[in-house]
Amino acid sequence: MKTLALLLVILATILAWNYTHRPIIYSPGVLISSEPEQTSITDSPITCGNFNLKPLAHLALDARVLHRKIYRYDRQAALVPVDLVLGWGPMSDQRVLDRIAITQSMRFYWFEYKMPPPISEEEIIAHSTNMHVIPSTPALASQCKSLRTGALVHLDGDLVEATAPNFRTWRSSLSRTDTGNGACELIWLKKLSVLSSTNSQHHSTIVTR
C-alpha cells in the first residue's frame, strides 16, 4: 500500500511538473514587433570565476523564448549553464512557429520545416538567435533555467569575449544575420524580466511591460 501511495505521489509530481513547464501557445499574430538594440561600449573587463569577460557591445531585446537548453557537463557549462533560442518579429508569430520544429544540441540551434517554409530562411535567421547566457547572479541563472517555451521576455546585458587559462577564446557574434560556428551571442546577462501580455488563444496583442 505504501509503495502504491509513493508511486501515486511520484506520478502526480511528474504530471504537475509537465503541466507547469508546458509550452505557452498563443493565437496567430506577431507578439514582439521591436528589433534588438545593440550599442557600442568601452566598459572595463568583467571577472566571472576563472573567466575574464571583455565587453564588446550592449544588447537589449524583447523576445519570445522558442526553446531552452540547460548544459551541465560540457566544458562551457561552468560559464554558460543555459542557452536560449529567442525570436522576434515573424519568429514570435504562432502561425509561423507552428510550422517550424526547433531543437538545440551541442551549443547550436537547429530548425526544420516542411516545404514551402512559412517565411524565408533568411527571415528565420534574421529574427531568431541562439543566445549563450552567462548569468550575472544565481537568481538570474535560476530564472533562465525555469523559463517556459513561449514566454515573452526582456533581456539586458553585454555581448562579450570570454577567455580563461586552458580555455579557447569564446567571442560573441555582433550580427543577427550570420550563421554557423561563431554566429551565436555570448551575453553577460544583467537583467531578465518576463513581459506581460493580454494574449490568449482567442485574441492577440503586442506585449506590454
Secondary structure, DSSP 4 states (H G I P E B T S, - for coil): -HHHHHHHHHHHHHHHHHHHTSPP---SS-S--PPPEEEE--PPPEEETTEEEEEEEEEEEEEEEEEEEE-SSSGGGGT--EEEEEE-GGGG-HHHHTTEEEEEETTEEEEEEPSSPSS-HHHHHHTEEEEEEEESSHHHHHHHHTPPTT-EEEEEEEEEEEEETTEEEEE----SS--STT-SEEEEEEEEEEPB----SS-----B-
